[in-house]
Amino acid sequence: MSLLASLAGYLVLGMLAGTMAGLYGVGGGLIIVPALTLAFGLQDVAPEVIMHLAVGTSLATIVVTGASSAWGHYRRGSIRRDWFLALLPGLMLGAVAGVFVAGSLSGGHLGTLFGLFVILVALKMALGRGPRPGSVAPERAVMGLAGAVIGGVSALFGIGGGTLSVPWLSRCGATMTQAVGTSSACGLPIALFGAATFVVVGWGNTLLPAGAIGFVMLPAFFGIVLASVPFARLGVLLAHRLSARTLRLSFAALLTAVGLKFLL
């Protein structure tokens, strides 16, 4: 496949990822990682590194899209700075640890874990289980531990962390607006430290294709970032034309199909 064709494909992928992220209100990682594994497979990338390359590249794209989202929430005052700072050390350490765990796993095992995780998310969405609201924030040490878990799982699977951090922040007493805003801020250090560690862990791997720096594929990164941000607005417009139940169940069905593909 030529470089021009690859870039065109990544732009299309960015359009789809951005549209679906805006449509379903989730971070792009749950969409980008499966799509990249398919794209890398079509380009005959070595199977041993496909999953690691997809996760690392997904985190790199979230650095850009997450920064834009976090800035927007910051301007609207929806980020709880005290909780974000309490979570931050754990988020950074967890993200680095999650990448090293991913690096120790084979591509097949990492794909299986990703499939299980996606199916659990799909089940939660299909059942309509939202976060339980709480009223008392945990102590700083507990917040740090929670940040480590959120950062580790998110970096392991190449996602921004909202799937875990929004329910946690809601249970700590945040309003949904504060939970989503603070979660967007949490996604930035996860993606930044995770992507940087994936570059280091994958550096010099002889199985990587041209255009890769460690476990980050630069052509895919640029193509997805350029197209996903504007097309996320299209997804938002589509979301307002469909019922919440239709959106939830359709996305749960999509995630189930993706999860089964990884498992089977």
Rosetta blueprint (number, residue, H / E / L):
1 M L
2 S L
3 L H
4 L H
5 A H
6 S H
7 L H
8 A H
9 G H
10 Y H
11 L H
12 V H
13 L H
14 G H
15 M H
16 L H
17 A H
18 G H
19 T H
20 M H
21 A H
22 G H
23 L H
24 Y H
25 G L
26 V L
27 G L
28 G L
29 G H
30 L H
31 I H
32 I H
33 V H
34 P H
35 A H
36 L H
37 T H
38 L H
39 A H
40 F H
41 G H
42 L H
43 Q L
44 D L
45 V L
46 A L
47 P H
48 E H
49 V H
50 I H
51 M H
52 H H
53 L H
54 A H
55 V H
56 G H
57 T H
58 S H
59 L H
60 A H
61 T H
62 I H
63 V H
64 V H
65 T H
66 G H
67 A H
68 S H
69 S H
70 A H
71 W H
72 G H
73 H H
74 Y H
75 R H
76 R L
77 G L
78 S L
79 I L
80 R L
81 R H
82 D H
83 W H
84 F H
85 L H
86 A H
87 L H
88 L H
89 P H
90 G H
91 L H
92 M H
93 L H
94 G H
95 A H
96 V H
97 A H
98 G H
99 V H
100 F H
101 V H
102 A H
103 G H
104 S H
105 L L
106 S L
107 G H
108 G H
109 H H
110 L H
111 G H
112 T H
113 L H
114 F H
115 G H
116 L H
117 F H
118 V H
119 I H
120 L H
121 V H
122 A H
123 L H
124 K H
125 M H
126 A H
127 L H
128 G L
129 R L
130 G L
131 P L
132 R L
133 P L
134 G L
135 S L
136 V L
137 A L
138 P L
139 E L
140 R H
141 A H
142 V H
143 M H
144 G H
145 L H
146 A H
147 G H
148 A H
149 V H
150 I H
151 G H
152 G H
153 V H
154 S H
155 A H
156 L H
157 F H
158 G L
159 I L
160 G L
161 G L
162 G H
163 T H
164 L H
165 S H
166 V H
167 P H
168 W H
169 L H
170 S H
171 R H
172 C L
173 G L
174 A L
175 T L
176 M H
177 T H
178 Q H
179 A H
180 V H
181 G H
182 T H
183 S H
184 S H
185 A H
186 C H
187 G H
188 L H
189 P H
190 I H
191 A H
192 L H
193 F H
194 G H
195 A H
196 A H
197 T H
198 F H
199 V H
200 V H
201 V H
202 G H
203 W L
204 G L
205 N L
206 T L
207 L L
208 L L
209 P L
210 A L
211 G L
212 A E
213 I E
214 G L
215 F L
216 V E
217 M E
218 L H
219 P H
220 A H
221 F H
222 F H
223 G H
224 I H
225 V H
226 L H
227 A H
228 S H
229 V H
230 P H
231 F H
232 A H
233 R H
234 L H
235 G H
236 V H
237 L H
238 L H
239 A H
240 H L
241 R L
242 L L
243 S L
244 A H
245 R H
246 T H
247 L H
248 R H
249 L H
250 S H
251 F H
252 A H
253 A H
254 L H
255 L H
256 T H
257 A H
258 V H
259 G H
260 L H
261 K H
262 F H
263 L H
264 L L
